[in-house]
Amino acid sequence: MPIQTESNLIKKFPPYLFARLNAEKLAARHKGEDVIDFGMGNPDNPTPQPVVDKLVEVVRDKKSHRYSTSKGIPAFLKAVSRWYDRKYGVSINPYTEAVSVIGSKEGLAHLGLAVINRGDKVLVPSPTYPIHHYTVVIAGGKLVTVPILDGPEAFLKHLDKAAKTRPKPRMLIINFPHNPTTTCVEPEFFKEIVKWAKKHQVMVVHDLAYADIVFDGYKSPSFLATPGAKEVGVEIFTLSKSYNMAGWRVGFAAGNPKVIASLARIKSYMDYGIFTPIQVAAITALDSPEENLRKLAAVYQERRNIMVDGMNKMGWPVEKPRAAMYLWAKIPQRYAKMSSMDFAMMLLKEAAVAISPGSGFGSLGEGYVRMALVENKDRIRQALRNIKKLFS
Ligand SMILES: Cc1ncc(COP(=O)(O)O)c(C=O)c1O
């Protein structure tokens, strides 16, 4: 009998949708083609120098090389508390209401295991960032998708309907500014969510990954800044985007102390915490002036303007997002019969431009594509020229 190499759980993970695109991208690069890559939301700019300097300083200290703490070193957790107070006027007890995560993807993956029971119904938008779906799959919960493309008002109506179904939903995972659709909300929306969650006794997880990538004066609200939010949920934040620290793997979850305790408990069995020098350097990032964040957002805003204007000019309509580092566009009318995967493949092969098919974010993403603004202005202009040539 052959050895068993796949669990029933692993079989529930479809082959990575982006694998085909990535293989094609690699092949094109091998042929010497210059692929302009809007595929992954992987920030192209470097981590701020003071953060790098702090890492180097601490890593030289021989005492910093031992196991760290899974929950996060107290100094990091205190920095999280300062960050919430300064940015949102939210009071977070660093010892009971915050935990470090090895990037929010890890935090979200383990959060499901820590709070969902097998068969529990969990509401998640579609389309969405994949771990929001897969944390439910990993935990053996019952995933129920909620359409997000019609906007926040319609989303709330869908939630009301979902709350009336039986068994009752146990958890809701949301993310605003939203990846991939760039949907934004106002504080009033979170008030409705808290009211709904209290009424139906549903736990809420809010992913605030794009808190600082905001344009044209828009301010993205924190879920935890909503009165009563801490009674029903937690918020998760990553340093990947705001501080160009995607490779460092550092973030945190904060909010309801019981949920935080469950997440910290499961993590204490899974990991030994983020390398201490990274946690110390992350404090430098969290304490850095807001002005730096405005400069970072301005870079994405300029790229957004060039890309949106260029696309609209060539007859590919796309809206200007108010936040996040993406454009979310319908496949152009004349290619509307193609799947988003085939359209993305065509753009890669014939225009040397890599984008993400909407179907990679859930079935309701079909018909759309996402572009991550992680190439500089000149390369964006080059991509526009390539696409225009393909379309003409
Ligand atoms: C909504 C959202 N959450 C989380 C992440 C991942 O963040 P991290 O690098 O902290 O795992 C991403 C990355 O693209 C994202 O878009």
Ligand as a Chemical Component Dictionary entry (heavy atoms), coordinates in Angstrom:
data_LIG
# 
_chem_comp.id                   LIG 
_chem_comp.type                 NON-POLYMER 
_chem_comp.pdbx_formal_charge   0 
_chem_comp.three_letter_code    LIG 
# 
loop_
_chem_comp_atom.comp_id 
_chem_comp_atom.atom_id 
_chem_comp_atom.alt_atom_id 
_chem_comp_atom.type_symbol 
_chem_comp_atom.charge 
_chem_comp_atom.model_Cartn_x 
_chem_comp_atom.model_Cartn_y 
_chem_comp_atom.model_Cartn_z 
_chem_comp_atom.pdbx_ordinal 
LIG C1 C1 C 0 -6.375 42.141 3.233 1  
LIG C2 C2 C 0 -5.039 41.554 3.464 2  
LIG N1 N1 N 0 -4.783 41.016 4.658 3  
LIG C3 C3 C 0 -3.579 40.479 4.917 4  
LIG C4 C4 C 0 -2.574 40.451 3.965 5  
LIG C5 C5 C 0 -1.268 39.781 4.292 6  
LIG O1 O1 O 0 -0.546 40.511 5.178 7  
LIG P1 P1 P 0 0.745  39.920 5.861 8  
LIG O2 O2 O 0 1.895  40.266 4.983 9  
LIG O3 O3 O 0 0.799  40.591 7.162 10 
LIG O4 O4 O 0 0.548  38.439 6.009 11 
LIG C6 C6 C 0 -2.804 40.988 2.714 12 
LIG C7 C7 C 0 -1.757 40.936 1.677 13 
LIG O5 O5 O 0 -1.918 41.236 0.541 14 
LIG C8 C8 C 0 -4.072 41.550 2.462 15 
LIG O6 O6 O 0 -4.364 42.069 1.284 16 
# 
loop_
_chem_comp_bond.comp_id 
_chem_comp_bond.atom_id_1 
_chem_comp_bond.atom_id_2 
_chem_comp_bond.value_order 
_chem_comp_bond.pdbx_ordinal 
LIG C1 C2 SING 1  
LIG C2 N1 SING 2  
LIG C2 C8 DOUB 3  
LIG N1 C3 DOUB 4  
LIG C3 C4 SING 5  
LIG C4 C5 SING 6  
LIG C4 C6 DOUB 7  
LIG C5 O1 SING 8  
LIG O1 P1 SING 9  
LIG P1 O2 DOUB 10 
LIG P1 O3 SING 11 
LIG P1 O4 SING 12 
LIG C6 C7 SING 13 
LIG C6 C8 SING 14 
LIG C7 O5 DOUB 15 
LIG C8 O6 SING 16 
# 
